[in-house]
Amino acid sequence: MPDYKEILYQKQRGGVLITLNRPEALNAITRPMLKELHHALDEAEADPEIRAVVITGAGRAFSSGFDQA
């Protein structure tokens, strides 16, 4: 499993929990985060043990949208 910097990837009970992990920016999505998210979803799809994927956000917001900075 790759070392993600802006998301957390946790396998749990036949599923995977993917957490957007930029709570200081209300989990605004950056281009690197989007690449990590695509990679994590491809990884989950290729794993025969994974039956469900849950995407959540760290802190008080799921995501404030796309970070244009």
N, C-alpha and C positions, 0 to 999 in steps of 0.2 A: 504494500500500500504506500502511495506517495506521501511525502511530508507536506500537507496542505498548510498554507499560511493564513488564509482568510475564511476557511470553513473548517468544521470539525466533522469527522466521518466515524460513526460508531455502529458496529454490527451488534444487534441485539435480537435475541429470540426469533430468528428467521426473517429479520428485517434489518433495515439500516436507518439510522437517524442522522440526517445531514443538517448541521446548524450553521447558518450564516453568522460569522463571528467577527463583526465590527460594531459592537454595541455603542462605542463612542460616537459613531457616525450614523446611528439608528439603522445599521446594517445596509447602508446604501451600497448598491452593487457596483463594483469596479470591473474593468475589463479582466484583470487577473482573477478576480473572484468568479466571474462568469466562466473563464477557462477551467478553473478548479471545479466548479459545479458541473460542467459538462463532463469532465473526466470522471468525477465521482459517480455521476449517473450511468456513464458507460461501464464503470467498474461494477456497479450494483447489478446492471443488466446482465453482465457476463458471469455473475456468480450464481450458480444453481441453488445455493442455500437461501438466497434472498427472495422473499415472497412479497415484501412491501417496502416502500420507501416513504419516510416522513421527512418533510423539510420544515424547519423552524428557524427562528431568529433568536440570537442571544440578547439578553437585556429586555428593555421595555417595548421594543418594536420588532415586528417581523422584518420589514424592510421599508425604507422611505423612498425607494425607487432607485434610479440609476444615478451614480455619482458622475457628474459631468466634468469634474476638476481634473 
